[in-house]
Amino acid sequence: MFPFLAIFITFCLILTYYIRKNDADQQKVQDEFWEKERLANAVRKKDISKLNYITIPFEKLPVKLNTSIEKKLYELADKPMLNLTGISNTDLKLTYGTANINILSEYDTNFSDFVSFLPDYIEELLEAGYLDSAQLLLEFAIDCNADSRKIYEQLATIYKSQNQSEKFQTLYDYAEQLPDLTKKSVLNMLSAMN
């Protein structure tokens, strides 16, 4: 009975130690977050006019399909867009000031909308026989660091169908730079297609 009790007490002590250590580590992370947030909330508004705004290159497209998705994309073309994927609101406030957070979020949402509407528009372009226009828009999205698996898949499919193996490799290189959240999925898909 004594050895069992000693083992049980030792186990409880070790468990208590790791629970307290984990709690202390968690508290430290939480304290650091709130300190960073406090500092971010004190940053004054900064000029955002020189940021790398994204403009959809519709002037290069001789296409006018007059579909609802195309109309949505043309509406987005008149709005400022920024790709702020992977940048936290706290970091945005630290860099550009608290007063800019809502407008920057709106610009990021505009870009996210573009990325979400684009694959459907690409399907419409391809069905209408506008392969070159579809490729141009997909390459533009990739150049803007869009991290949509569907966009990569559509462009890879075009490259494969047109025997553009050097561009396929470039696409793979772009995928290597994606955020971890989507990188593995995109790389696996591209590897399976190659």
JOMO-V215727 format. One record per residue. N is the residue number from 1. RES is the residue in one small letter. PSI is psi as a letter, one per 30 degrees, with the letter a starting at -180 (999 if undefined). OMEGA is omega in whole degrees, -180 to 180 (NA if undefined). D_LAST is the distance of its C-alpha to the last C-alpha in Angstrom with 2 decimals. Layout:
# JOMO-V215727
((N/RES/PSI/OMEGA/D_LAST) (N/RES/PSI/OMEGA/D_LAST))
This chain:
# JOMO-V215727
((1/m/e/-178/64.43) (2/f/e/180/64.61) (3/p/e/179/61.37) (4/f/e/179/59.48) (5/l/e/179/61.01) (6/a/e/179/60.17) (7/i/e/-180/56.52) (8/f/e/180/56.37) (9/i/e/178/57.99) (10/t/e/178/55.70) (11/f/e/180/52.64) (12/c/e/179/54.03) (13/l/e/179/54.70) (14/i/e/179/51.21) (15/l/e/179/49.70) (16/t/e/179/52.00) (17/y/e/-178/51.04) (18/y/e/177/47.27) (19/i/e/179/47.90) (20/r/e/178/50.06) (21/k/e/179/47.62) (22/n/e/178/44.79) (23/d/e/180/47.14) (24/a/e/178/48.10) (25/d/e/179/44.51) (26/q/e/179/43.72) (27/q/e/179/46.87) (28/k/e/179/45.95) (29/v/e/-180/42.54) (30/q/e/178/44.32) (31/d/e/179/47.05) (32/e/e/179/44.62) (33/f/e/-177/42.81) (34/w/e/176/46.13) (35/e/e/178/47.37) (36/k/e/179/44.31) (37/e/e/178/44.75) (38/r/e/178/48.45) (39/l/e/-179/47.74) (40/a/e/-179/45.16) (41/n/f/180/47.73) (42/a/f/-178/50.16) (43/v/k/-180/47.98) (44/r/l/-180/49.41) (45/k/k/179/47.56) (46/k/l/-179/45.66) (47/d/k/178/44.56) (48/i/g/-177/41.12) (49/s/f/-176/41.44) (50/k/g/179/39.44) (51/l/l/-177/36.28) (52/n/i/-179/32.95) (53/y/k/-177/33.25) (54/i/k/178/30.43) (55/t/k/180/31.30) (56/i/k/-175/29.18) (57/p/h/-180/29.09) (58/f/f/180/30.52) (59/e/f/178/32.64) (60/k/f/-177/29.62) (61/l/j/180/28.94) (62/p/g/-171/31.20) (63/v/k/171/30.45) (64/k/j/-178/32.98) (65/l/f/-179/31.93) (66/n/h/175/34.76) (67/t/l/-179/32.99) (68/s/e/180/33.85) (69/i/e/177/30.53) (70/e/e/179/30.91) (71/k/e/178/34.44) (72/k/e/179/33.34) (73/l/e/177/30.94) (74/y/e/176/33.78) (75/e/e/178/36.08) (76/l/e/-178/33.71) (77/a/f/179/33.60) (78/d/f/-177/37.30) (79/k/k/177/36.87) (80/p/k/179/36.07) (81/m/k/174/32.66) (82/l/k/173/31.50) (83/n/j/-179/28.45) (84/l/g/-180/30.21) (85/t/k/177/27.55) (86/g/f/178/28.32) (87/i/k/-178/31.87) (88/s/l/177/34.60) (89/n/e/178/37.68) (90/t/e/179/39.79) (91/d/e/176/37.88) (92/l/e/179/38.12) (93/k/e/178/41.86) (94/l/e/-176/42.26) (95/t/e/-172/40.63) (96/y/f/179/41.92) (97/g/k/-178/44.84) (98/t/e/-177/45.56) (99/a/f/-179/46.76) (100/n/f/-171/43.32) (101/i/e/-178/41.36) (102/n/e/-179/41.78) (103/i/e/177/40.86) (104/l/e/177/37.79) (105/s/e/178/36.70) (106/e/e/180/37.23) (107/y/e/177/35.12) (108/d/e/177/32.28) (109/t/e/177/32.69) (110/n/e/179/32.48) (111/f/e/179/29.08) (112/s/e/177/27.92) (113/d/e/177/29.25) (114/f/e/-179/27.35) (115/v/e/-179/24.04) (116/s/e/179/24.99) (117/f/f/-171/26.24) (118/l/e/-178/23.48) (119/p/e/178/20.85) (120/d/e/178/23.69) (121/y/e/178/24.81) (122/i/e/178/21.40) (123/e/e/178/21.56) (124/e/e/178/25.04) (125/l/e/-179/24.07) (126/l/e/178/21.37) (127/e/e/179/23.92) (128/a/f/177/26.46) (129/g/g/-179/24.29) (130/y/i/-178/23.91) (131/l/e/-179/20.27) (132/d/e/179/21.29) (133/s/e/178/23.24) (134/a/e/180/20.53) (135/q/e/-180/18.13) (136/l/e/-179/21.09) (137/l/e/178/21.95) (138/l/e/178/18.51) (139/e/e/176/18.30) (140/f/e/-180/21.87) (141/a/e/179/21.14) (142/i/e/177/18.44) (143/d/f/178/21.02) (144/c/g/178/23.51) (145/n/h/173/21.48) (146/a/k/-177/20.97) (147/d/h/-180/19.39) (148/s/k/178/18.57) (149/r/e/-178/15.48) (150/k/e/179/16.08) (151/i/e/177/16.23) (152/y/e/-179/12.88) (153/e/e/180/11.43) (154/q/e/-179/13.55) (155/l/e/177/12.74) (156/a/e/179/8.94) (157/t/e/178/9.95) (158/i/e/179/12.44) (159/y/e/180/10.44) (160/k/e/-178/8.20) (161/s/f/-179/11.64) (162/q/g/-180/13.35) (163/n/h/179/11.21) (164/q/i/-174/11.49) (165/s/e/180/8.94) (166/e/e/177/11.62) (167/k/e/177/11.91) (168/f/e/179/8.32) (169/q/e/177/9.20) (170/t/e/177/12.51) (171/l/e/177/11.35) (172/y/e/178/9.86) (173/d/e/175/13.31) (174/y/e/-178/15.13) (175/a/e/177/13.76) (176/e/f/-177/15.16) (177/q/f/-179/18.49) (178/l/l/174/18.67) (179/p/l/-176/21.55) (180/d/e/-177/21.13) (181/l/e/-177/21.78) (182/t/f/-174/18.47) (183/k/e/-175/16.31) (184/k/e/-180/15.28) (185/s/e/-179/14.45) (186/v/e/180/12.30) (187/l/e/178/10.44) (188/n/e/180/9.99) (189/m/e/180/8.82) (190/l/e/178/6.18) (191/s/e/179/5.18) (192/a/e/-180/5.62) (193/m/f/-174/3.80) (194/n/999/NA/0.00))
